[in-house]
Amino acid sequence: MNLDPEIRARAEKIKVLLMDVDGVMTNGNLYHFPDKDGTMIETKGFDSQDGIALTWMQWNGFRTGVISGRESLGTVERARQLKMNYVYQGHIEKIPILEEIMAEGKFEKEQIAYIGDDLTDIVVMHRVGLAVAVANARPEVKREAHHVTDASGGHGAVREVIEVILKAQNLWDGILRKYEVQQT
């Protein structure tokens, strides 16, 4: 992957990866099923390759998290499995959450990457060092992003961003060596 020099320079500084959930970690589809009492249960699908890449971020000392407008037990469980540092749900107004994360970790905006897909994400994207829109993002979001992924949300977009960050920080070869991947 040939990285644009500006994107590489931005990715070199990243210490925190934050993202929306629906439309970024998932394809945006929500499925509702009744339980035995007739209560509706929501479920969604998460991409497994995004998941392992988020684990690599943890292994390499990065902090990860989600800021979502929706509340979902599925998101809580996925974040727990991936040992995410930040899980904020039910927040359409995302700037106070970003500011809280920045203050708590003493992070500068240049150290934060954010992946989004819809209008509520743009305000966060304006306040981070690397703003990424997924391929299926709204056109307005793509226009505001520093980078747009080739992959759609729920189909490897998060993995794609993580590879950009790991490559920019010269950590990708270590991942390849761990899995005995022959490098060319």
Steps between C-alpha positions, in 0.01 A plus 500: 500500500648831391410755761440861410781695673250726681303201632822325603612812692164517678497125574852510647372709793195291593471353852120467519253354249137594556206415279128496456335158511205465263620548143867482605553188711182356348333537163232708669228235493316440826312176558221467756381167634245427771618306804274247676316784678442695178760764585693610194871426501730689268799339338754604241796346324863599559784425260747246639797650313424838657501320834842343472643830378358676806675235711829585326444864596470396865814284476691800370390736776232695315174594667176421319136582545156573366268798520154401381163668488326165556504283810555131440600209720664352190735798481585468871586134455706558186693780670561273802630221275737745332608659830407845376595781734200722427138401448254787478147433379187709470698811409397680182692803631848353480725801566468487883600133488802574282603783733466268802721236337758762401509651850513163679786373286670836448479441125551767237265502202784385272521177701141397432350331195125476453300290254147609411224465245222749575439867572533461878861393446615810312534717810736244652691464175569875507670458839740211442832447327380228261137513389386197300175432318404147401419428135126489572500830691271787408652724230523789747710287734734392222559864405607583857731198545875497460468143367220282360535124527458263209299265722151568628405501866455149635710365213858569608511882509630505858766243411605715205548806723692299758736368233564860389588600857715194570688539171557872556644422845718214370310239702347301214809287434484379861143383447604316183795336677276385786286307251802380299390687190769504232581861420590605150 
